[in-house]
């Protein structure tokens, strides 16, 4: 199970709309990732903003960067988010069972 610190880190990283967009763009091709150039073009973000948001996603453990032949590419770390989503789902199920239904 995901610990509380990791859970908070994942959701905090994705709580920003630009980071959510970048993560979504990466999730469209999780098996191969996307180049920095392609992500910049698809997102329309200025370079400094892009680097800032990608570093936040990377430090949260949601994405990983790879440098090869003078370029950088990014891939999602699927198991990281899946663990947090499973924990959040479990919390929701517990809460749903505890809330009395209105008559």
N, C-alpha and C positions, 0 to 999 in steps of 0.2 A: 504494500500500500504506500502511496505517496505521503510523505510527511507534510506537516502544515506549512513549513517554510517553502518547500518546493511548490506546493499547490499555490500559495500566494504569489510566488515569483512568476509562475507561468501565467496566471490570470492577470497579474499586474502588467506583464509585458504585452499581453494581447489586448489590454483595455484601451490602448491608444489606437485611434482609427487608422493612422498610417502604418503602424506595426501590424494591425489586423489585416490590412490590405496586402502588405508585403508577404505575410505568412500565407494568406489565401493564394496569392500569385505563385508562391513556391509549392503550395499543396496541389496545384493543378498538374504538376509533373514531379511527384515525390521521388520517383525512382531515379531520375537523372538530375533534378535540380535545374537551376537557371544561372546564367552568367550574370555578373554584375551589370554589364552593359545592357542585357535584355531586361533585367529588373528595373534599371534606371529608366529605360525607354517606356516600359509598360506602366510604371508608377507615376512618371512625370515629376518626380521629386528632384529638388536640387541635390547635387552631389553631397554636400555637407549634411543635409537632413537625412538622406539615404544612409550614409555611413553611420550616423548617430543611431537611427532606428534599427539597423541591422546589427549593430554592436549590442544593443539592448536585447534583441531576440537571441543573439548568440550567447550572451552572458546568462540569460535565463535557461539556456540549454535546449531551446526549441529549434534552433538552426545551427548548422555547422558550415564554416567556410573552407574552401579548398583553393589553394593557389597552384596554378600549373601554366607553364609556358607564358608567363607574363600577364595572365589574366586571373581573375578571382571568380569562383562560382559558389553558389550556396545550395544546400540541401536541407530539407526538414529532418528533424529527429523524431520520427513518428511515435515511438514508444514513450517518449517524454510526455507529450500532450495526452496520449491515450490513457496513461496512468492517472493524470490529473482529472480528465473527464470522467473516468470510472469512479474516482473518489467523489467527485461532485454529484454524479448520478446516485451513488450510494447515499449521500447526505440527503438528496431530494427524496429518495424512497423512504428513508427513515422519517423525515419530516411529514411526508404525505400520510404515512400510517398513524402518526401521532395527532394530526389535526382532525378534530371531530367534524363530520359532515353536517352542513346546515340542513334542517328539515324543511 
